[in-house]
Amino acid sequence: MHDTTNETHWHEPKAGENAGFGKFLRKPMPYDSFMESEGVPVFRGIGVRRVQDLPMAPWKRLGGRGSYIQLYGTEGLWGMYVAEIPGAGALNIERHLYEKVVFVVEGRGSTEVWQEGQAKRHTFEWQKGSLFTIPLNAMHRFINAGSAPALLLCGTSAPNVMNLLDNPNFIFNCPYAFTERFSGAEDFFKPNDDVEPDPIRGLAMRRTNFIPDIVNCELPLDNRRFARLPPRRAADGAQSFSMSGSVSMNRALFEGPQARLSGRARLRQGQGLHYTWPEALGTTPWKNGKADKILRQDYEPVGLVSAAPMAGDWFHQHFGVGKEGLRVSAWHGPNNQRARKAGRPGEQLMDYGAIDLNKGGSAIPYHQEDPAIREEFTEALKQEGVASRMNPEFYARPPAEGDDVMGDVM
């Protein structure tokens, strides 16, 4: 039964029919609607070759120009935007109930941070390549010290907060001070170079709220992505960062040799390309005639790519095709890094992305890769005038379990 007085009403399904439409268009979430209301472009895609080339528009709320970025597969998980500060100018004062990490794409300047009611503002200077965080709900302002525009790339947990609260006025005007995140300590933004083990995975980690230059900083050895290669031939480095007491935004920095294959996504140095495809297509999609389902993204500093888009269960691979090493920064978003996702406390987890498929992980061994990957990688290097460092023996099937493996670094 239905009320015929209403213009829009529900129809009871007839025999043999299912209730509802069955197929329907996805409605925008509160964060989607918020982005559209800001009056600046919203870029959506698997990646960006260079964020410097994104179209920007005047941004009334921030006081500069900018553009939102929502990469495929990150919807509802974390957001990004670029903001341009005019030469010798500053952006408007902000505060918000979401976390924010900032990478300086171009320019030099300073940031003021303070809690409401504090007389003194904490100020630190930044330059091209700096990475820093803004404490949760702290007042802050970005200032450009140069005559040319400065460009900032910001990653935030805004989608999570917006979609939950759906109240921008509360999000941007809540007076609560999270003093456990930012007490006003004098050394809060002092760089810390001490390396300690990540408490979850045991990998190299630094507790710091400011890194002066992540493009050129030294990285501890990390052989996970090149564990199949002979020792010291795999000059791969990696480090994660714990910033502002964040319990959600997870950041890491990785570097691999030039002309080598690797895995990860946010290019800081070098030149690269990226392939990704649904897990359902198998490990050899080109060979199986599914090449049209594969997505490719080329990038150079500062480029972006969603490493495992859509539902996240996609294979992906990064390729360094330039004359210098490939350095990328991975921003996983709130509780989205595999080791930090929700689950039953105490259950056994694995570093799946660093373990081969035949050992229970999710990494495709080189000898099981689709031959087209090697061919296209070699061609890309040729176009750049770079010789491949992926020697033929790297693609050989490894000896059986128990055999003497020369150079095994696992």
Salt bridges, closest charged atoms under 4 A:
ASP32 OD1 - ARG44 NH2 2.89
GLU38 OE2 - ARG61 NE 2.84
ASP53 OD2 - ARG50 NE 2.93
GLU84 OE1 - ARG65 NE 2.93
GLU94 OE1 - ARG61 NH1 3.37
GLU94 OE1 - HIS96 NE2 3.98
GLU94 OE2 - LYS100 NZ 3.14
GLU94 OE2 - HIS140 NE2 3.64
GLU99 OE2 - ARG181 NH1 2.72
GLU106 OE2 - LYS128 NZ 3.85
GLU112 OE1 - ARG121 NH1 3.00
GLU112 OE1 - ARG141 NE 3.32
GLU116 OE1 - ARG95 NH1 2.69
GLU186 OE2 - LYS120 NZ 2.96
ASP193 OD1 - ARG206 NH2 3.06
GLU196 OE2 - ARG207 NE 2.98
ASP198 OD1 - ARG340 NH2 3.36
ASP222 OD2 - ARG224 NH2 2.84
ASP222 OD2 - ARG225 NH2 3.30
ASP236 OD2 - ARG225 NE 3.21
GLU255 OE2 - ARG327 NE 3.16
ASP292 OD2 - LYS293 NZ 3.19
ASP298 OD1 - ARG296 NE 2.85
GLU300 OE2 - ARG49 NE 2.91
ASP351 OD1 - ARG201 NH1 3.48
ASP351 OD2 - ARG224 NH1 2.86
ASP356 OD1 - ARG228 NH2 2.59
GLU376 OE1 - ARG296 NH1 3.85
